Amino acid sequence: MRKKDNFNFAAFLRNMVLGIAIVSAVSVGAIKYTNLFAETGGSEMVFKEDVSENDGGSQSQSNIIVENTYTDETPDENTETEPVFTNTLSPQELAEQPETDIKYSDVKKEVNITEDDINQLRNFDYLKGKFYIVDSRTDLLESDIDVDSFLNMDFSIDNSSNGPKVLIFHTHSHEMYADSDPSKGLGEGIWGVGEELKNILENEYGISVLHDNGRYDVVDGKNQILGAYERMEPAIQKILDENPSIEVVIDMHRDGVNEDVRLVSEVNGKTCAQIMFFNGLCRLNQNGTLTELDYLPNTYLKDNLSFSFNLQLLANKLYPSFTRRIYVNAYRYSLHMKPKSLLIEVGAQTNTKQEALNAMEPLADILSRLILPE
């Protein structure tokens, strides 16, 4: 065979091998995409959290479906979810998470709430649609929200006396993020995010904070979400009894979403996990009839609703898209022990730790504006 013929044959072999490689790569990608779509079912956002509340022998159980503006599916009541410890981001995505040193306490934006804003909020249909997500197990009534009264409520704390003013705790302390390493301890998840909020409130705003490290979602060394609210209450009530200076109580959680959902917002150059305020109405929709849950009373219900309403209003003005709409569900959760009680969801399992930590700066700014005396 001549030299020229040898050269052409070699080129033919190279092209043939290259073509096989390309076809193989495309096939693998198609199979991976098909499997991913099958796993998610092409689904939309669904946020789940197991809840059980037991008071005086009466018990109610549910799996909360936290909004999703697109679907209103009711889950199987026997389904239980565990904290998610998965890494859903690539190493490159993790490396690209921005970190800046902006101090929000040094960059005070003006809050301009106009008469037009207030008039819009007085329209209950507008308010319900723009401010709230209402779970199908309950309903938010016009009598629940008095905008003028809410706007005139004083949520300032006495920051001049000794003792902690804010209590942060976690009914579900083992909730983790995309890049969390649970083997390194609670600081890798939502508890570490609560510690960040504590540090910011104390160091930047001069608000003394007590951060509880109770583990209420663990029984005999195993994760057990069901019943966590019952296990939490006596411990938290003891802390409140021993620290009468505490005025604000925050139960901080991490939400759970489909793996293809990212709850993020850009705030002052940082990628932040979106947060969501959460209220319980102690009112259940039973066969189309709203029934008050007398075995789960909350004398501070109006205060709770007003507290989250005012924080949401501030957030909308200062950091649009930072907060999701306030989620409202049927039960009581941890909101009945103080008038200024909050349940906050910080991102989801698909967020990074840094995104959740970044969210604490705008959250601290919003909170401090409402509770610190002018």
C-alpha positions as CSV (number, residue, x, y, z in Angstrom):
1,M,0.0,0.0,0.0
2,R,1.3,3.5,-0.9
3,K,2.1,6.1,1.8
4,K,-0.7,8.3,0.6
5,D,-3.2,5.4,1.0
6,N,-1.9,4.7,4.5
7,F,-2.6,8.3,5.4
8,N,-6.2,8.2,4.1
9,F,-7.0,5.0,5.9
10,A,-5.8,6.4,9.2
11,A,-7.9,9.5,8.8
12,F,-10.9,7.3,8.1
13,L,-10.3,5.3,11.3
14,R,-10.0,8.5,13.4
15,N,-13.2,10.0,12.0
16,M,-15.0,6.7,12.6
17,V,-13.9,6.6,16.3
18,L,-14.8,10.2,16.8
19,G,-18.3,9.7,15.4
20,I,-18.9,6.7,17.7
21,A,-17.8,8.8,20.7
22,I,-20.1,11.7,19.9
23,V,-23.1,9.4,19.4
24,S,-22.3,7.7,22.8
25,A,-22.1,11.1,24.6
26,V,-25.4,12.3,23.2
27,S,-27.1,9.0,24.1
28,V,-25.9,9.2,27.7
29,G,-27.1,12.8,28.0
30,A,-30.5,11.9,26.7
31,I,-30.8,9.0,29.1
32,K,-29.8,11.2,32.0
33,Y,-32.3,13.9,31.1
34,T,-35.1,11.3,30.7
35,N,-34.3,9.8,34.1
36,L,-34.2,13.2,35.8
37,F,-37.6,14.2,34.2
38,A,-39.1,10.9,35.3
39,E,-37.9,11.4,38.9
40,T,-39.4,14.8,39.1
41,G,-42.5,13.9,37.1
42,G,-42.1,17.3,35.3
43,S,-43.6,18.5,38.6
44,E,-43.9,21.9,40.0
45,M,-43.0,23.2,43.5
46,V,-44.2,21.2,46.4
47,F,-42.9,22.0,49.9
48,K,-43.5,19.4,52.6
49,E,-43.1,19.3,56.3
50,D,-44.5,16.7,58.7
51,V,-46.5,18.1,61.6
52,S,-48.2,16.6,64.6
53,E,-49.8,18.6,67.4
54,N,-51.1,16.9,70.5
55,D,-52.7,18.8,73.4
56,G,-54.6,17.2,76.2
57,G,-54.9,13.9,74.5
58,S,-56.3,15.3,71.3
59,Q,-54.2,14.8,68.2
60,S,-54.2,16.0,64.7
61,Q,-51.6,15.0,62.0
62,S,-50.9,16.5,58.6
63,N,-48.2,16.9,56.0
64,I,-48.1,20.5,55.2
65,I,-48.0,21.3,51.5
66,V,-46.4,24.7,51.4
67,E,-47.5,26.6,48.4
68,N,-46.7,26.4,45.4
69,T,-48.8,28.8,43.4
70,Y,-49.2,26.2,40.7
71,T,-50.7,23.1,42.4
72,D,-53.0,22.4,45.2
73,E,-52.5,18.7,45.7
74,T,-53.3,17.2,49.1
75,P,-50.7,14.6,50.2
76,D,-51.2,11.2,51.6
77,E,-51.7,11.7,55.4
78,N,-49.5,8.7,56.2
79,T,-46.5,10.1,54.4
80,E,-43.5,11.0,56.5
81,T,-40.6,13.0,55.3
82,E,-37.0,13.0,56.6
83,P,-34.5,15.9,56.5
84,V,-32.8,15.9,53.1
85,F,-29.0,15.6,53.1
86,T,-28.3,15.8,49.4
87,N,-25.9,17.9,47.4
88,T,-27.8,19.2,44.4
89,L,-25.2,21.6,43.1
90,S,-22.1,21.0,41.1
91,P,-18.7,21.9,42.5
92,Q,-18.5,24.8,40.0
93,E,-21.9,26.2,41.2
94,L,-20.8,25.9,44.8
95,A,-17.6,27.8,44.0
96,E,-19.5,30.6,42.3
97,Q,-21.6,31.5,45.4
98,P,-20.8,35.2,46.0
99,E,-19.7,36.5,49.4
100,T,-19.5,40.2,50.2
101,D,-18.9,42.2,53.4
102,I,-21.8,44.6,53.2
103,K,-23.2,45.7,56.6
104,Y,-26.9,46.2,56.2
105,S,-27.0,48.2,59.4
106,D,-24.7,50.8,57.8
107,V,-26.8,51.1,54.6
108,K,-30.2,52.2,55.9
109,K,-32.8,52.4,53.2
110,E,-35.8,54.6,53.6
111,V,-39.2,52.8,53.8
112,N,-41.9,54.7,51.9
113,I,-45.3,53.3,52.5
114,T,-47.8,55.6,50.7
115,E,-51.5,56.1,51.2
116,D,-52.1,54.3,47.9
117,D,-50.2,51.3,49.3
118,I,-52.4,51.3,52.4
119,N,-55.6,51.6,50.3
120,Q,-54.6,48.6,48.2
121,L,-53.9,46.6,51.4
122,R,-57.4,47.5,52.7
123,N,-58.8,45.5,49.7
124,F,-59.0,42.1,51.2
125,D,-59.0,40.2,47.9
126,Y,-55.8,42.1,46.8
127,L,-54.2,41.5,50.2
128,K,-55.0,37.8,50.3
129,G,-53.7,37.3,46.8
130,K,-50.5,39.3,47.1
131,F,-49.5,38.7,50.7
132,Y,-50.7,35.2,51.5
133,I,-50.7,31.6,50.4
134,V,-53.6,29.8,52.1
135,D,-53.4,26.0,52.5
136,S,-56.6,24.2,51.5
137,R,-56.9,22.8,55.0
138,T,-57.9,26.2,56.3
139,D,-59.0,29.6,55.1
140,L,-58.0,33.2,55.8
141,L,-61.0,35.4,56.6
142,E,-61.5,39.1,56.1
143,S,-62.0,39.3,59.9
144,D,-58.5,37.9,60.5
145,I,-56.8,41.0,59.0
146,D,-57.3,44.5,60.1
147,V,-54.8,46.5,58.1
148,D,-55.2,49.8,60.0
149,S,-55.0,48.1,63.4
150,F,-52.0,46.0,62.2
151,L,-50.1,49.1,60.9
152,N,-50.6,50.9,64.3
153,M,-49.4,48.0,66.5
154,D,-46.2,48.7,68.4
155,F,-43.8,45.8,68.2
156,S,-40.8,47.6,69.8
157,I,-38.9,45.8,72.6
158,D,-37.4,47.2,75.8
159,N,-33.8,47.1,74.7
160,S,-32.5,49.1,77.6
161,S,-32.9,46.4,80.3
162,N,-30.6,43.4,80.9
163,G,-31.3,39.9,79.6
164,P,-32.0,38.3,76.2
165,K,-34.7,40.0,74.1
166,V,-34.9,37.4,71.3
167,L,-35.1,33.6,71.5
168,I,-34.2,31.6,68.4
169,F,-34.9,27.9,68.4
170,H,-35.5,25.1,65.9
171,T,-38.3,22.6,66.2
172,H,-36.5,20.7,63.4
173,S,-32.9,21.4,64.1
174,H,-31.4,18.8,61.8
175,E,-32.6,20.4,58.5
176,M,-29.6,20.7,56.2
177,Y,-28.6,22.4,52.9
178,A,-27.3,21.3,49.5
179,D,-23.6,21.4,50.6
180,S,-24.1,20.6,54.3
181,D,-22.0,17.9,55.9
182,P,-24.2,16.5,58.8
183,S,-21.3,14.7,60.2
184,K,-19.8,18.0,61.3
185,G,-22.8,18.8,63.5
186,L,-25.8,21.1,63.6
187,G,-23.8,24.2,62.5
188,E,-23.9,22.8,59.0
189,G,-27.7,23.3,58.7
190,I,-30.5,25.5,59.9
191,W,-29.1,25.7,63.4
192,G,-25.9,27.3,62.0
193,V,-28.2,29.8,60.1
194,G,-29.9,30.7,63.4
195,E,-26.4,31.3,65.0
196,E,-25.6,33.7,62.1
197,L,-28.8,35.6,62.8
198,K,-28.0,35.7,66.5
199,N,-24.5,37.1,65.8
200,I,-25.8,39.8,63.4
201,L,-28.6,41.0,65.8
202,E,-26.1,41.2,68.7
203,N,-23.1,42.6,66.9
204,E,-24.7,45.0,64.5
205,Y,-28.0,46.0,66.2
206,G,-27.2,45.5,69.9
207,I,-30.1,43.1,70.5
208,S,-29.3,40.3,73.0
209,V,-30.3,36.9,71.7
210,L,-30.5,33.4,73.3
211,H,-30.1,30.6,70.8
212,D,-31.4,27.3,71.9
213,N,-29.6,24.1,70.9
214,G,-32.4,21.6,71.7
215,R,-32.8,18.7,69.3
216,Y,-36.5,18.1,69.2
217,D,-36.6,16.1,65.9
218,V,-34.5,13.3,67.3
219,V,-35.7,10.3,69.4
220,D,-33.3,7.7,70.7
221,G,-30.6,9.0,68.4
222,K,-32.7,8.7,65.2
223,N,-34.4,11.5,63.1
224,Q,-38.1,11.7,64.1
225,I,-39.9,14.8,62.8
226,L,-43.4,13.6,63.9
227,G,-44.1,14.8,67.4
228,A,-41.3,17.4,67.4
229,Y,-43.7,20.3,68.2
230,E,-44.9,18.4,71.3
231,R,-41.3,17.7,72.4
232,M,-40.3,21.3,71.8
233,E,-43.0,23.1,73.8
234,P,-42.0,22.2,77.4
235,A,-38.4,23.0,76.8
236,I,-39.1,26.3,75.1
237,Q,-41.6,27.3,77.8
238,K,-39.0,26.6,80.5
239,I,-36.6,28.9,78.7
240,L,-39.2,31.6,78.5
241,D,-40.1,31.2,82.2
242,E,-36.5,31.5,83.2
243,N,-35.9,34.5,80.9
244,P,-38.8,36.9,81.3
245,S,-36.9,39.5,79.4
246,I,-37.5,37.6,76.1
247,E,-40.1,39.3,73.9
248,V,-39.5,37.9,70.4
249,V,-39.6,34.1,69.7
250,I,-38.4,32.8,66.4
251,D,-38.8,29.2,65.3
252,M,-36.5,28.9,62.3
253,H,-36.9,26.1,59.7
254,R,-35.6,25.1,56.3
255,D,-38.2,24.2,53.7
256,G,-38.3,21.2,51.4
257,V,-38.9,21.5,47.6
258,N,-38.5,19.5,44.4
259,E,-34.9,19.0,43.5
260,D,-35.2,21.3,40.4
261,V,-36.4,24.3,42.4
262,R,-34.1,27.0,43.7
263,L,-35.4,29.7,46.1
264,V,-33.0,32.5,45.6
265,S,-33.0,36.3,45.4
266,E,-30.2,38.8,44.7
267,V,-29.9,41.3,47.6
268,N,-27.1,43.9,47.7
269,G,-24.9,41.8,45.5
270,K,-25.4,38.6,47.4
271,T,-27.3,35.5,46.4
272,C,-29.7,34.9,49.3
273,A,-32.0,32.0,50.0
274,Q,-35.6,33.4,50.0
275,I,-37.4,33.3,53.3
276,M,-41.1,32.7,54.1
277,F,-43.1,33.8,57.2
278,F,-45.5,31.1,58.3
279,N,-48.7,31.5,60.4
280,G,-51.1,28.9,61.9
281,L,-54.8,29.8,62.3
282,C,-55.9,27.1,64.7
283,R,-58.8,26.5,62.2
284,L,-59.4,23.4,60.1
285,N,-61.5,23.0,57.0
286,Q,-63.5,19.8,57.7
287,N,-65.8,18.8,54.8
288,G,-66.2,22.3,53.7
289,T,-66.8,23.7,57.2
290,L,-64.2,25.8,59.0
291,T,-63.9,24.5,62.6
292,E,-62.0,26.2,65.4
293,L,-59.4,23.8,66.9
294,D,-60.3,24.4,70.5
295,Y,-57.7,21.9,71.7
296,L,-55.0,24.1,70.1
297,P,-55.8,27.6,71.4
298,N,-53.6,30.6,70.6
299,T,-54.6,33.8,72.4
300,Y,-51.9,35.6,70.4
301,L,-53.2,34.8,67.0
302,K,-53.9,38.4,66.0
303,D,-50.5,39.5,67.2
304,N,-48.8,36.7,65.3
305,L,-50.7,37.7,62.1
306,S,-49.8,41.4,62.6
307,F,-46.2,40.7,63.3
308,S,-45.6,38.7,60.1
309,F,-47.8,41.2,58.1
310,N,-45.6,44.1,59.1
311,L,-42.4,42.2,58.4
312,Q,-43.7,41.2,55.0
313,L,-44.6,44.8,54.2
314,L,-41.1,46.0,55.2
315,A,-39.5,43.2,53.2
316,N,-41.6,44.0,50.1
317,K,-40.5,47.7,50.3
318,L,-36.8,47.1,51.1
319,Y,-35.9,43.9,49.4
320,P,-38.5,42.9,46.7
321,S,-38.5,39.2,46.0
322,F,-36.5,38.3,49.1
323,T,-39.6,36.9,50.8
324,R,-42.1,34.5,49.5
325,R,-45.7,35.1,50.4
326,I,-46.8,34.4,54.0
327,Y,-47.9,30.8,54.2
328,V,-51.0,30.2,56.3
329,N,-52.0,26.7,57.6
330,A,-54.6,25.2,59.9
331,Y,-52.7,24.4,63.1
332,R,-50.9,26.2,65.9
333,Y,-47.2,25.1,65.6
334,S,-45.0,27.1,68.0
335,L,-46.7,30.5,67.7
336,H,-48.7,30.6,70.9
337,M,-46.2,31.2,73.6
338,K,-45.5,35.0,72.9
339,P,-47.4,37.7,71.0
340,K,-44.2,38.5,69.0
341,S,-43.8,34.9,67.7
342,L,-42.5,34.0,64.2
343,L,-42.0,30.8,62.3
344,I,-39.6,31.4,59.4
345,E,-38.6,29.1,56.6
346,V,-35.1,29.9,55.3
347,G,-34.6,28.5,51.8
348,A,-34.8,24.8,51.1
349,Q,-32.6,21.7,50.7
350,T,-31.6,22.9,47.2
351,N,-30.0,26.1,48.6
352,T,-26.4,26.3,49.7
353,K,-25.4,27.1,53.3
354,Q,-23.9,30.4,52.1
355,E,-27.2,31.4,50.5
356,A,-29.0,30.7,53.7
357,L,-26.4,32.6,55.8
358,N,-26.5,35.5,53.3
359,A,-30.3,35.8,54.0
360,M,-29.7,36.6,57.6
361,E,-28.5,40.2,56.9
362,P,-31.7,41.4,55.2
363,L,-33.8,39.4,57.7
364,A,-32.0,41.1,60.6
365,D,-32.4,44.5,59.0
366,I,-36.2,43.9,58.6
367,L,-36.6,42.6,62.1
368,S,-34.6,45.3,63.8
369,R,-36.6,48.0,62.1
370,L,-39.8,46.7,63.6
371,I,-38.6,45.8,67.1
372,L,-36.1,48.5,67.9
373,P,-37.5,51.7,69.4
374,E,-37.1,54.7,67.1
